[in-house]
Structures are given as C-alpha cells and as structure tokens.
C-alpha cells in the first residue's frame, strides 16, 4: 500500500507576512479587514482606500491560514484584479498564484472550461468577440426569415445589446423594448424569433458570447448539484469589488458560490451607483443586510483624496437622496483655504472661454495639464469647449476617444449637407449610399457612376425635385424603399432646389431617412440624437451652409486631431475631457464640471419621468456626487444662464437643481464678464 504524503500550503506553514495591520490601516479599515467570519458589507466612500482594504483583507486571510485556492476575488475589470493580486503578492512572503481572482466573466469562463459538457459545449468552445457576435447575428436574422428589404430591422449589434440586457436584468425582451426601444415594439415577434435562432446557433457552433460566460456558469451550478457543492466547499471566502454595480446574473453567481461557508465580503459605495442603464441593480447593495441578516456592516469614511472644502459640499449634496446608507466623509488632508467655485456665465461660449482661460492660469500657477479635467453629463456638452481649446492651442484627450465632430453620426449628417451643396462630392455620396440596406462598397460605386452620368451631376445644382431623378436609378430590390426615402429627404433639404440654412437642413435630415437609420444602427440612439440636436443649435450662428461645413472640417481635421495613445508625448501636455460615467475611479487636482443646468445635468428625461420614488433623479444626483468627488484641490461648478438662439431668441436656463442641495456658504460665487469685457 502506497504511503500518503501531503505538501502543506506555504500560507499555512510558511513565515508570517509580519504586516502590522493596526498601524498600516486606519481604524475603520482595520475593523473591516480583520472581521474574519460571516457575511460583511463594506461601504467604502469615495477616496477612502477601497483597493487597500480589499488587498489587506486577502493578505489577512492568508496570514490566518486560509489557503490561496480557498479565496475567490471578483472584480469588474482585469486591471483591478491584477492590481489587487499584485499588491497582495507584494505584501505577503508566500505564493499567491492559486487565488481565484479575476472579473466575473473570467471566473465564469474558468468554471465552464472545466465542465463545458454539462451545458452542451465542449472544453474547446469559442468565445465570440463583438465582431463575431455581429456576424453570427446577421446569419440568424436571415435564418429567422426576417425580410430586411421590407422593414427597418435592428442592426446585429443593436440586437446583441437587446439580448444582453435580457440576460443581465432578468427582464423579458418585451419589457426591454417597451422601456428602452419603444420604436421597435411592433417587431417583437421577429426579434424573439431571431433570439431563439441565435441561442441555438451558439450551441450548434460550440460558441459562447460574453453574457453566456455568466448565464451558463450559473446554469451549470444550478443544474449540477455535485459541481455546485465542490466549488461551494472550495471557496471558503468570497470577496466582491464594486458591489453597487452588480447586475442580476452577477448577484446570482455570488450567492451560489458563497452559500456553504457564508463568508462573503462585498465592498462598494451606494453613493456611486451610476450604471442602471447597463443593467446594474442598486437594490443589491441596499438590501444586502436583508439578504444576509447576520451581516456586519462597516463604513469607511476617511477620504484621502480631497480637501475638506470639497468634501463638505459633496456630503451635503448627496445627503438629499432618500435611498442610501447615511455616511459622512471626513478629509485626511488639511484645509486649503479655497472654497469650490460656483461660476454662472452668460452663455455657452463664455463658459468655454472661462474654462480655457482658467486652465491656462492654473498651468501658470504650477498645475500640470494632466492634473486637470473637465467633466460633463453627456459628450455633446463639450462641443463649444472643444472648439475653444482647439482655437487656443490647448491639447486635450477625450475619454470617448473621438472628438465631437469626428463621431460617425455627426459626419453622417454632414455628408447629407455636403452633397446638397456639392453634388460632385463622391465621398459624401458613397457614405450616404452605404447607410441604406443592401448597399455595400461595390453597389455604392456603381450608383456613383450612374450619378455622375446623370443630369444632376452635370449641372451641379440641386434639381427642383430630387426624388424624381433618383427613382430612375438601378438599386437593389431591398434598397428600393429607403433609396426613395433618401430622395424625399434631399427634397426636404433643398426644397425646390433652394439651399436652406444649416439649421433647417439638419432638421430635415433628422426628420427623414437618417432617423430610421440611427434607430436601427446605434445602441445609444438617445445619446446620439441629443448630440445632433446640439449640433443643430450650434449651426444657428451660421446662415451659409458652406461656411458651417468649413468650420466642421477645421475642427475635425488636422487642427482637431486627438492625441493618439501610441504617440510618444508627455501626458502632462493634455487635459482630460470626460463624461462623469467614464471618470469614475479617477482623480485630478482641478476639476471643472460644466453645463450644470436643468435638462443637461440632470438630463431632461429624468426630470420629465413620472417616478414617485425619484429613482432616476437620485441616480443623477449620485452622478453629480461622483463628479464632485473627483477633485483633489480645486472644484469649479459652472452653468450658462442664457442659451442664445437666432431662431427663438435668448432662452433662460435654470441652474441645476443639484446646486440647491448645499449651503452656498460652502462655495465662492464668481462673477464672470462677457467675452472681451473690461472691468
């Protein structure tokens, strides 16, 4: 009989890490880190050292004899997982590679690779990326018998987003359509049919999309008790980062894996729950104590980021929300003697000029450009600012990667306008043609050849009735209807062959074939239509279309080139422009929050919605709180109180209701003169 011999884990037999937890952590962090058994909710306020708390928690477990493979750490990004695991490795003297640490999707993938056959796959199953998913969805649309020649059906990438929301929110596709895409509700049955074909094709092709990594992992554990018990036994301690951002399926995975031992620690901040639009459920963190009656709750309220002046304003602002864990962030830093600035300005161009000028002044005072950021509710809010920064030669990076005038939908609208004033614009013509179903590169080229041989091109002046001319063109059958609609749109853009104003042209484009195209093409239709409404407002200062298009070209061309990531430039050469959503987790010495008017921040949809609990408004307030708590030293809250319009005259703007949530003794109100004014 063979002798049995076991090798002990380094964590249980090796040297202690000799970490002095009490001196290296503050009191609140220490209590959370050293709470060994049972469920725990850690409310970690902005800038309070959340990552440090989680890192030391893992180290503490290892120091107390928990073997690495008995620890599961779930995060939302690979970067967060790698950073925490690296910090743990730096803290302790023993091997940590056996820790199960990673994103929800990576852990789901790991489970499925071990037991793929239990969910109808093989271990060599393929994970589809976004492009693969788009291609398979196109195949499924055809296989489902959907005639895209007759109807404007959602594009494959939009269908993928719809089906993803179904999986991540546990809602029916009918509910997703009703609340998010009501303009496709009449296509419910064919959409459901495509979904059914898509699910079957994935199994048939031994493939999984990103959502399947969670859906199938949960299915695996629910349908196979032996496998569930094995992992429940293994994971003695489960830790979850950013718990306020979890959705339905992520929460389910957490609950299943932590079921046996019950040693579940979730870390998050309810005040920074801002992602309901992508399926995150705010109620998970609010109801944690109900779900786990024996849970201990720890609040970490010492902020290491911001000066007291910024935190006092932030605390008052978020205190208005009814649904929250009450907390009061306390600054670890001393007072700076400078209150946050509340800056009303005359109109949007003055807002842009103020921000640009103040950036230059701060740079002269020793604040690097990389230490400054301008934050806003939606990307179109930065339009005037991008122009002002470009004109002043101030370099900037945008978190979205594209400047306002470089975005696809802005360039699409510009293409219609370019073609209207220059019928020989080949690039504009082909861009428009390829928006239509059934028209690819070859067909677009053939149509262009027909176009340049037609009377339209020879005269290079718009005909009185565009649609009559376009009906004669040879287009694919599936494109016939939208080609005719294109003709009607051009009739609207240049009525009776007359060039109208830029504003009137944009209105006609949005009221014509392009609106249908956007609805079916873009997952974020609402955001893009807001962009184009802003573009329309901007165009009001131009009477001549060519002049307007020339300005767009200058702002999106060489003069407006964003700094590429692979360019070897010092990051200090550029400030950051970012939506608040994309700024979460980041910090800067000086932060400017712009367009703080009702209808912009909070946005108009939230203000208009009929919601007794004001859940939408409360999330917008949390978003404002996130914006404010990005500032380390200086904070500027700015709003224009007039919106100039050549069409309707000056429109008064109401300051954001969030500016009424705090005592104005906490801010210094600035008085800014008009551009060019002297005092």
TORNUKE-658039 format. One line per 8 residues: number of its first residue (from 1); their letters; for each residue x, y, z of C-alpha. Coordinates in steps of 0.25 Angstrom, whole numbers, plus 5000, padded with zeros to 4 digits. Example, Ala and Ser with C-alpha at 12.3 -4.5 7.8 and 13.67 -1.06 7.14 Angstrom:
2
1 = as = 5049 4982 5031; 5055 4996 5029
***
This chain:
679
1 = xxxxxxxx = 5000 5000 5000; 5006 5014 4996; 5009 5023 5007; 5001 5036 5006; 5009 5049 5007; 5003 5063 5007; 5010 5076 5004; 5005 5087 5013
9 = xxxxxxxx = 5002 5101 5007; 5012 5112 5008; 5001 5120 5014; 4999 5111 5026; 5013 5106 5028; 5022 5118 5023; 5026 5130 5030; 5016 5141 5035
17 = xxxxxxxx = 5016 5153 5026; 5019 5162 5038; 5009 5172 5034; 5005 5182 5045; 4991 5183 5041; 4987 5193 5052; 4998 5203 5048; 4996 5201 5033
25 = xxxxxxxx = 4981 5203 5033; 4972 5213 5039; 4962 5209 5050; 4950 5207 5040; 4959 5199 5030; 4965 5191 5041; 4951 5186 5046; 4947 5182 5032
33 = xxxxxxxx = 4960 5175 5029; 4960 5167 5042; 4946 5163 5042; 4949 5148 5040; 4936 5140 5039; 4922 5142 5033; 4916 5152 5023; 4920 5166 5023
41 = xxxxxxxx = 4916 5179 5015; 4927 5189 5014; 4922 5203 5010; 4935 5210 5005; 4933 5225 5002; 4940 5232 4990; 4955 5233 4992; 4955 5224 5005
49 = xxxxxxxx = 4965 5214 5001; 4955 5203 4996; 4966 5195 4988; 4975 5196 5000; 4964 5190 5009; 4962 5178 4999; 4977 5176 4997; 4979 5175 5012
57 = xxxxxxxx = 4967 5167 5014; 4973 5156 5005; 4986 5157 5012; 4980 5156 5026; 4972 5143 5021; 4986 5137 5016; 4992 5141 5029; 4982 5133 5037
65 = xxxxxxxx = 4984 5120 5030; 4974 5121 5018; 4980 5115 5006; 4980 5123 4993; 4971 5114 4985; 4960 5115 4996; 4959 5130 4993; 4951 5136 4982
73 = xxxxxxxx = 4952 5151 4978; 4942 5156 4968; 4945 5169 4961; 4939 5177 4949; 4952 5180 4941; 4964 5172 4938; 4972 5184 4943; 4966 5184 4957
81 = xxxxxxxx = 4968 5169 4958; 4983 5169 4954; 4986 5182 4963; 4980 5175 4975; 4986 5162 4973; 5000 5169 4971; 4998 5177 4983; 4995 5164 4991
89 = xxxxxxxx = 5008 5158 4985; 5016 5170 4989; 5010 5169 5004; 5012 5154 5007; 5024 5145 5006; 5017 5133 5001; 5011 5128 4988; 4998 5135 4984
97 = xxxxxxxx = 4996 5130 4969; 4986 5120 4974; 4976 5131 4978; 4964 5131 4969; 4964 5145 4965; 4958 5152 4953; 4946 5158 4946; 4932 5151 4947
105 = xxxxxxxx = 4934 5147 4932; 4948 5141 4934; 4943 5133 4946; 4931 5129 4938; 4940 5124 4927; 4949 5117 4936; 4937 5109 4942; 4931 5106 4928
113 = xxxxxxxx = 4945 5101 4923; 4945 5090 4934; 4931 5086 4932; 4926 5090 4918; 4920 5077 4914; 4909 5079 4925; 4904 5091 4918; 4904 5086 4904
121 = xxxxxxxx = 4918 5091 4900; 4932 5085 4899; 4944 5090 4906; 4949 5096 4893; 4937 5105 4892; 4940 5118 4885; 4937 5132 4892; 4931 5141 4882
129 = xxxxxxxx = 4936 5155 4882; 4927 5167 4878; 4930 5165 4863; 4928 5150 4863; 4915 5153 4870; 4911 5163 4860; 4914 5153 4849; 4906 5141 4855
137 = xxxxxxxx = 4894 5151 4858; 4894 5155 4843; 4893 5140 4840; 4882 5138 4850; 4874 5149 4844; 4874 5143 4831; 4871 5129 4836; 4859 5134 4844
145 = xxxxxxxx = 4853 5139 4831; 4853 5153 4834; 4852 5161 4821; 4860 5173 4824; 4856 5178 4810; 4842 5181 4815; 4845 5186 4829; 4855 5195 4836
153 = xxxxxxxx = 4860 5184 4846; 4870 5186 4857; 4885 5184 4853; 4892 5172 4858; 4900 5180 4868; 4887 5186 4874; 4880 5173 4875; 4892 5168 4883
161 = xxxxxxxx = 4891 5179 4892; 4876 5176 4894; 4878 5161 4897; 4890 5165 4906; 4880 5173 4914; 4870 5162 4915; 4881 5153 4921; 4887 5163 4931
169 = xxxxxxxx = 4874 5169 4936; 4865 5156 4936; 4854 5164 4928; 4846 5159 4916; 4850 5165 4903; 4836 5171 4902; 4840 5179 4915; 4854 5183 4909
177 = xxxxxxxx = 4847 5188 4896; 4836 5196 4903; 4845 5204 4913; 4857 5205 4904; 4854 5203 4890; 4839 5206 4888; 4841 5209 4873; 4843 5194 4871
185 = xxxxxxxx = 4832 5189 4880; 4824 5185 4867; 4835 5176 4863; 4834 5168 4876; 4831 5154 4869; 4842 5155 4859; 4852 5159 4869; 4848 5148 4878
193 = xxxxxxxx = 4850 5138 4867; 4864 5143 4864; 4867 5142 4878; 4863 5127 4878; 4871 5124 4866; 4883 5131 4872; 4883 5123 4885; 4882 5110 4877
201 = xxxxxxxx = 4893 5114 4867; 4903 5117 4878; 4901 5103 4884; 4902 5097 4870; 4915 5104 4867; 4921 5101 4881; 4921 5116 4883; 4918 5126 4895
209 = xxxxxxxx = 4917 5141 4895; 4921 5149 4908; 4908 5148 4914; 4908 5133 4913; 4920 5132 4922; 4911 5137 4933; 4898 5131 4929; 4904 5117 4926
217 = xxxxxxxx = 4912 5117 4939; 4900 5120 4947; 4892 5109 4939; 4904 5099 4942; 4903 5101 4957; 4888 5101 4958; 4886 5089 4949; 4898 5081 4955
225 = xxxxxxxx = 4898 5080 4970; 4911 5072 4971; 4919 5083 4963; 4912 5094 4971; 4916 5087 4985; 4930 5085 4980; 4932 5100 4978; 4924 5104 4990
233 = xxxxxxxx = 4933 5095 4998; 4945 5101 4992; 4942 5116 4993; 4943 5118 5008; 4944 5133 5006; 4938 5141 4995; 4941 5156 4993; 4934 5165 4983
241 = xxxxxxxx = 4939 5179 4978; 4929 5190 4973; 4917 5182 4978; 4908 5194 4975; 4910 5191 4961; 4906 5177 4961; 4894 5172 4952; 4884 5161 4954
249 = xxxxxxxx = 4893 5149 4948; 4905 5154 4955; 4898 5155 4968; 4893 5141 4966; 4907 5135 4963; 4912 5142 4976; 4900 5136 4985; 4902 5122 4979
257 = xxxxxxxx = 4917 5121 4981; 4917 5127 4995; 4905 5119 5000; 4912 5108 5008; 4922 5116 5017; 4915 5129 5017; 4928 5137 5017; 4924 5147 5007
265 = xxxxxxxx = 4930 5161 5008; 4925 5171 4998; 4931 5185 4996; 4925 5197 4989; 4919 5211 4991; 4904 5212 4989; 4906 5227 4986; 4914 5223 4974
273 = xxxxxxxx = 4904 5214 4967; 4902 5221 4954; 4901 5209 4944; 4886 5205 4944; 4885 5208 4929; 4894 5196 4926; 4887 5186 4936; 4893 5189 4950
281 = xxxxxxxx = 4883 5188 4961; 4885 5198 4972; 4876 5190 4981; 4886 5179 4983; 4895 5187 4992; 4883 5194 4999; 4877 5180 5002; 4889 5173 5006
289 = xxxxxxxx = 4886 5173 5021; 4872 5167 5018; 4878 5157 5009; 4889 5153 5019; 4882 5156 5033; 4895 5152 5040; 4903 5162 5032; 4913 5172 5039
297 = xxxxxxxx = 4913 5186 5032; 4926 5194 5032; 4927 5209 5028; 4940 5214 5023; 4938 5229 5023; 4952 5235 5023; 4955 5241 5010; 4970 5242 5006
305 = xxxxxxxx = 4967 5249 4992; 4960 5263 4994; 4962 5275 5003; 4951 5277 5014; 4945 5289 5006; 4941 5279 4994; 4936 5268 5003; 4927 5277 5011
313 = xxxxxxxx = 4920 5281 4999; 4919 5266 4994; 4914 5262 5007; 4903 5272 5007; 4899 5269 4992; 4897 5254 4994; 4890 5255 5007; 4877 5259 5000
321 = xxxxxxxx = 4876 5245 4994; 4866 5237 5002; 4870 5223 4998; 4885 5222 5003; 4894 5218 5014; 4896 5230 5022; 4911 5234 5023; 4919 5246 5025
329 = xxxxxxxx = 4933 5246 5018; 4944 5253 5026; 4956 5258 5020; 4970 5253 5024; 4976 5265 5017; 4977 5279 5024; 4968 5291 5019; 4974 5298 5007
337 = xxxxxxxx = 4966 5311 5010; 4960 5311 4996; 4945 5308 4994; 4939 5302 4982; 4935 5312 4971; 4921 5314 4967; 4922 5320 4953; 4910 5326 4946
345 = xxxxxxxx = 4913 5331 4932; 4905 5338 4921; 4905 5327 4911; 4912 5314 4906; 4923 5321 4898; 4926 5329 4911; 4926 5316 4919; 4936 5310 4909
353 = xxxxxxxx = 4945 5323 4909; 4945 5323 4925; 4949 5308 4926; 4960 5310 4915; 4966 5323 4922; 4965 5317 4936; 4973 5305 4931; 4984 5313 4925
361 = xxxxxxxx = 4984 5321 4938; 4985 5308 4947; 4996 5303 4938; 5004 5316 4940; 5002 5314 4955; 5009 5301 4954; 4997 5291 4952; 5001 5281 4941
369 = xxxxxxxx = 4990 5280 4929; 4989 5265 4932; 4985 5269 4947; 4972 5276 4941; 4959 5270 4936; 4946 5276 4930; 4934 5267 4933; 4920 5267 4927
377 = xxxxxxxx = 4907 5259 4927; 4908 5256 4912; 4919 5257 4902; 4911 5267 4893; 4913 5277 4905; 4927 5279 4902; 4925 5284 4888; 4928 5298 4890
385 = xxxxxxxx = 4939 5295 4899; 4946 5286 4889; 4945 5298 4879; 4951 5308 4889; 4962 5299 4894; 4966 5296 4879; 4966 5311 4876; 4975 5314 4888
393 = xxxxxxxx = 4984 5302 4885; 4982 5295 4898; 4984 5280 4896; 4973 5271 4901; 4970 5256 4902; 4955 5251 4902; 4951 5238 4909; 4942 5234 4898
401 = xxxxxxxx = 4954 5234 4888; 4947 5243 4878; 4944 5258 4878; 4930 5263 4876; 4931 5266 4861; 4938 5253 4858; 4927 5244 4863; 4920 5235 4852
409 = xxxxxxxx = 4906 5241 4853; 4911 5256 4852; 4919 5252 4840; 4907 5245 4834; 4899 5258 4835; 4910 5266 4830; 4910 5256 4818; 4896 5260 4814
417 = xxxxxxxx = 4899 5275 4815; 4912 5273 4807; 4905 5266 4796; 4894 5277 4796; 4904 5288 4793; 4913 5280 4784; 4907 5269 4776; 4921 5264 4772
425 = xxxxxxxx = 4925 5260 4786; 4928 5246 4783; 4932 5243 4798; 4919 5249 4803; 4910 5241 4793; 4916 5228 4796; 4915 5230 4811; 4900 5232 4810
433 = xxxxxxxx = 4898 5221 4800; 4905 5211 4809; 4895 5215 4820; 4884 5208 4812; 4881 5193 4814; 4887 5184 4803; 4897 5195 4798; 4912 5191 4800
441 = xxxxxxxx = 4925 5197 4794; 4922 5191 4780; 4908 5195 4779; 4911 5209 4784; 4922 5211 4774; 4912 5206 4763; 4902 5216 4768; 4913 5227 4768
449 = xxxxxxxx = 4916 5224 4753; 4901 5225 4750; 4900 5238 4758; 4912 5245 4751; 4906 5242 4737; 4892 5247 4741; 4887 5262 4739; 4888 5264 4754
457 = xxxxxxxx = 4903 5264 4754; 4906 5270 4740; 4898 5283 4745; 4904 5282 4759; 4892 5289 4764; 4881 5283 4772; 4868 5279 4764; 4855 5284 4768
465 = xxxxxxxx = 4850 5270 4771; 4862 5261 4775; 4853 5249 4777; 4848 5249 4762; 4862 5247 4758; 4866 5237 4768; 4855 5228 4764; 4862 5225 4751
473 = xxxxxxxx = 4874 5219 4758; 4877 5204 4758; 4877 5200 4772; 4876 5186 4779; 4861 5182 4782; 4864 5182 4797; 4869 5196 4796; 4857 5202 4787
481 = xxxxxxxx = 4849 5208 4798; 4860 5214 4806; 4866 5220 4793; 4853 5227 4790; 4853 5232 4805; 4867 5237 4802; 4861 5245 4790; 4850 5250 4799
489 = xxxxxxxx = 4860 5255 4809; 4868 5262 4799; 4855 5269 4794; 4853 5274 4809; 4868 5278 4810; 4868 5286 4797; 4853 5289 4795; 4850 5294 4780
497 = xxxxxxxx = 4865 5293 4778; 4868 5304 4788; 4879 5303 4798; 4874 5306 4812; 4881 5309 4825; 4889 5299 4833; 4879 5298 4844; 4868 5295 4834
505 = xxxxxxxx = 4876 5285 4827; 4879 5277 4840; 4865 5278 4844; 4861 5272 4830; 4871 5261 4831; 4867 5257 4845; 4852 5257 4840; 4856 5248 4828
513 = xxxxxxxx = 4863 5235 4825; 4874 5237 4835; 4866 5236 4848; 4861 5222 4844; 4875 5218 4841; 4880 5223 4855; 4869 5215 4862; 4873 5202 4855
521 = xxxxxxxx = 4888 5204 4855; 4892 5210 4869; 4890 5204 4882; 4891 5218 4889; 4881 5225 4879; 4876 5235 4890; 4890 5240 4893; 4893 5242 4878
529 = xxxxxxxx = 4880 5249 4875; 4884 5259 4887; 4897 5261 4880; 4890 5265 4867; 4881 5274 4874; 4893 5281 4880; 4899 5282 4866; 4886 5288 4861
537 = xxxxxxxx = 4887 5298 4872; 4902 5301 4869; 4898 5303 4854; 4889 5314 4857; 4900 5324 4857; 4903 5321 4842; 4894 5325 4831; 4903 5319 4820
545 = xxxxxxxx = 4904 5304 4819; 4918 5304 4813; 4923 5313 4824; 4917 5304 4834; 4923 5291 4827; 4936 5298 4826; 4937 5301 4841; 4933 5286 4844
553 = xxxxxxxx = 4945 5282 4835; 4955 5290 4842; 4950 5285 4856; 4950 5270 4852; 4963 5271 4843; 4977 5273 4846; 4975 5284 4855; 4966 5276 4864
561 = xxxxxxxx = 4974 5263 4863; 4973 5256 4877; 4986 5251 4883; 4988 5236 4879; 4991 5227 4890; 5004 5222 4883; 5009 5236 4881; 5021 5238 4890
569 = xxxxxxxx = 5016 5250 4897; 5017 5254 4911; 5003 5252 4917; 5005 5266 4924; 5003 5272 4911; 4988 5270 4911; 4976 5272 4920; 4965 5261 4921
577 = xxxxxxxx = 4951 5263 4915; 4941 5253 4920; 4927 5249 4923; 4925 5247 4938; 4922 5232 4936; 4936 5230 4930; 4943 5238 4940; 4938 5229 4952
585 = xxxxxxxx = 4950 5224 4960; 4959 5235 4955; 4964 5248 4961; 4970 5261 4957; 4976 5273 4965; 4966 5283 4958; 4952 5278 4953; 4942 5287 4944
593 = xxxxxxxx = 4928 5282 4944; 4921 5289 4933; 4906 5290 4927; 4900 5290 4941; 4886 5294 4937; 4873 5286 4938; 4871 5278 4925; 4886 5276 4924
601 = xxxxxxxx = 4890 5271 4938; 4881 5265 4942; 4877 5262 4928; 4863 5265 4923; 4858 5250 4922; 4860 5249 4937; 4853 5262 4940; 4841 5258 4932
609 = xxxxxxxx = 4839 5244 4936; 4827 5240 4945; 4834 5233 4957; 4829 5235 4971; 4842 5229 4977; 4850 5238 4968; 4860 5227 4966; 4865 5233 4953
617 = xxxxxxxx = 4867 5247 4959; 4874 5240 4971; 4884 5233 4961; 4886 5247 4954; 4890 5253 4968; 4899 5241 4971; 4906 5244 4957; 4907 5259 4962
625 = xxxxxxxx = 4914 5254 4975; 4923 5245 4967; 4927 5257 4958; 4930 5266 4971; 4938 5255 4978; 4948 5254 4966; 4954 5267 4971; 4966 5267 4980
633 = xxxxxxxx = 4969 5282 4982; 4960 5291 4973; 4946 5290 4968; 4938 5299 4958; 4923 5297 4957; 4919 5305 4944; 4906 5308 4937; 4901 5317 4926
641 = xxxxxxxx = 4888 5324 4929; 4885 5328 4915; 4884 5319 4903; 4885 5329 4890; 4877 5325 4878; 4875 5332 4865; 4862 5325 4863; 4855 5327 4877
649 = xxxxxxxx = 4863 5338 4883; 4871 5336 4897; 4865 5325 4905; 4867 5326 4920; 4874 5313 4927; 4870 5309 4941; 4882 5305 4949; 4883 5290 4952
657 = xxxxxxxx = 4874 5287 4964; 4887 5280 4970; 4893 5293 4972; 4881 5296 4982; 4885 5283 4990; 4896 5290 4998; 4898 5303 5006; 4904 5313 4997
665 = xxxxxxxx = 4913 5317 5009; 4921 5305 5004; 4925 5312 4991; 4931 5324 4986; 4922 5331 4975; 4930 5336 4963; 4925 5347 4954; 4930 5346 4940
673 = xxxxxxx = 4929 5357 4930; 4925 5355 4916; 4936 5351 4905; 4944 5363 4903; 4938 5371 4914; 4947 5380 4923; 4945 5383 4938
***
